[in-house]
Amino acid sequence: MVKIIEEPRNQKKKAGQVTFEGDKVTISLNYSLCTNCGLCISNCPHNVLIWQDRAFKENKHKIDTVGISDLSKCSVCGRCQEICKPRAIIIK
């Protein structure tokens, strides 16, 4: 398991979506669209995207979801956004 090294300075939440803002990039993850296939994680050359445990209050189950480890490592290559068929990742 990868430990989160740096918490994003600014994290905004919308229903089903989390946006991480860094100095040079903003990444939005839409969990309503994400199928947890892991292609974004395996194609990220800098290990910015990771698996993380996420608990849901309503059903008390934990599942692995895509998360951000260290946004400062992102080179804004766009591989994660390109490989994501359901368009759950948006890079700005």
C-alpha positions as CSV (number, residue, x, y, z in Angstrom):
1,M,0.0,0.0,0.0
2,V,1.2,3.5,-0.9
3,K,1.2,6.0,1.9
4,I,-0.1,9.5,1.0
5,I,3.0,11.7,1.2
6,E,1.4,15.1,0.7
7,E,-2.2,16.1,1.2
8,P,-3.4,18.3,-1.5
9,R,-3.5,21.9,-0.4
10,N,-7.0,22.5,-1.7
11,Q,-9.5,19.7,-2.1
12,K,-13.0,20.5,-3.3
13,K,-15.9,18.0,-3.2
14,K,-19.0,17.7,-5.3
15,A,-21.5,14.8,-5.2
16,G,-19.4,11.8,-6.5
17,Q,-16.5,14.0,-7.5
18,V,-13.3,15.1,-5.7
19,T,-11.0,17.8,-7.2
20,F,-7.4,18.1,-6.1
21,E,-5.7,21.4,-6.9
22,G,-1.9,21.7,-7.0
23,D,0.6,24.4,-8.2
24,K,0.7,23.2,-11.8
25,V,-2.3,20.9,-12.2
26,T,-5.9,20.2,-11.1
27,I,-7.2,16.7,-11.2
28,S,-10.9,15.8,-10.8
29,L,-11.9,12.3,-10.0
30,N,-15.6,11.5,-10.6
31,Y,-16.3,8.4,-8.5
32,S,-19.8,8.1,-10.0
33,L,-18.2,7.3,-13.3
34,C,-15.1,5.4,-12.2
35,T,-15.3,1.6,-12.6
36,N,-12.2,1.0,-10.5
37,C,-10.5,-0.8,-13.4
38,G,-7.1,0.5,-12.3
39,L,-5.8,1.5,-15.8
40,C,-5.1,5.0,-14.8
41,I,-3.0,3.8,-11.9
42,S,-1.0,1.4,-13.9
43,N,-0.4,3.9,-16.7
44,C,0.7,6.8,-14.5
45,P,4.5,7.1,-15.0
46,H,5.0,9.1,-11.8
47,N,2.8,7.1,-9.4
48,V,0.5,10.0,-8.7
49,L,-2.6,7.9,-8.8
50,I,-2.9,5.2,-6.2
51,W,-5.3,2.8,-4.6
52,Q,-6.7,4.0,-1.3
53,D,-9.3,2.6,1.1
54,R,-12.5,4.5,1.2
55,A,-15.3,3.9,3.7
56,F,-18.9,4.7,3.0
57,K,-21.0,5.7,6.0
58,E,-24.3,4.5,4.7
59,N,-23.3,0.9,4.3
60,K,-20.1,0.7,6.4
61,H,-18.1,-1.1,3.7
62,K,-14.6,-0.2,2.7
63,I,-13.6,-0.5,-1.0
64,D,-10.4,0.5,-2.8
65,T,-10.8,3.6,-4.9
66,V,-8.5,5.7,-7.0
67,G,-6.7,8.4,-5.0
68,I,-3.9,11.0,-5.4
69,S,-0.6,10.4,-3.6
70,D,1.6,13.4,-4.4
71,L,0.2,15.9,-6.9
72,S,3.5,17.7,-7.2
73,K,4.9,14.7,-9.1
74,C,2.3,15.0,-11.9
75,S,3.9,15.9,-15.2
76,V,0.5,16.6,-16.7
77,C,1.2,14.0,-19.4
78,G,-2.5,13.2,-19.7
79,R,-2.1,9.4,-19.8
80,C,-4.6,8.8,-17.0
81,Q,-7.3,10.9,-18.7
82,E,-6.7,9.3,-22.1
83,I,-6.9,5.7,-20.8
84,C,-10.1,6.4,-18.8
85,K,-13.0,5.2,-21.0
86,P,-15.8,6.4,-18.7
87,R,-14.1,9.9,-18.6
88,A,-13.9,9.8,-14.8
89,I,-10.6,11.8,-14.7
90,I,-10.3,15.4,-15.9
91,I,-7.0,17.2,-15.9
92,K,-6.8,21.0,-16.0
